[in-house]
Amino acid sequence: MKIFLETYGTTYNIVTSEIMAAILKNKGHEIVPEKDAELIVINSCALKGETERKILKRLAELKDTRKHVLVAGGRWTEPPLLISP
């Protein structure tokens, strides 16, 4: 699968995204630019304040792309319907 990784948050999240990329590549997936992706993975720290607003805005943008989206890392408390295509 062609996957785009998008990272928000701390240095820890950046490292986590690098680990995710390595694992995904090892499993045969391809890390690609967003325009080529079938799946977009958003990796974030605990959602609060400005980061939460950024991610919710980003998810609203991605909803229009009809691509699959996975939010990983931190805690995620928004209802699943918010990010369903």
N, C-alpha and C positions, 0 to 999 in steps of 0.2 A: 504494500500500500504506500502511496505517496503522502508523506506527513510533513506539516509545517509546525515547528515549535515556536511559541511566542511566550516570552518570560516577563513577569512583573515581580517586583519586590527586591529582595536582598541578594547579596552575593551567594548566599546559600541556595536561593532559587536558581541562580545562573548555573551553579555547579550541578544542581539537581537536573536541570534541563540538559546539560552536557552528558550526564549519566543516562538520562532517558534516551537521548540520541544514540549513544553507543549501544544500549540494549536493543533499541529498535532496529538499528543497522545490523546488529548481530543476528536478529531474528528475520532478516531479509527485507525489511522495510527500507524505503528511500526517504531521506530528509531533503525536502525541496523548498523552493520559494513558495510563498503563499498562493500565487496565481496558479501554480501547478498542483496544489495539494488537493487530496480527496478528504483528508482529515486535518483539522486544525486543533492542536493541543495548546491550551493556555495554562501555563504553570505559574502559580502565584502563591504569595505568602497569605497569611490569614487576612481575609478581606475586611478592611475597615477604612473609613474616611476616604481620602482621595483615591487610593488604589481601588476601593470598591466602586467608586463612581466611574473611574476609567474602564474597569472591566465590564461593568454593566453597559456602558456606552458601546464598548467594543463588541459585546455580545449582540446588542441590537443591530449593529452594522453587519455582523456575520450572519444574522438570521436571514437577511436579504440575499445572501450568496447561495443559500440552499446546500452548503457544505456541512459535513458532519463536524461537530465541535465537542471537544472533551475538555472540561476544566479540572485541573489536577493541582495537588499541593494544598497547603493550608487548610482552612475549613471553608466549606461552601454551604451556605444556608438558603440560597434562593430556590424557589420551587422549580422543578425540572421543566415545567411548561414554558418558563421564561426563555429557555434556550432551545426548545424544540423547533425544528424547521417547519 
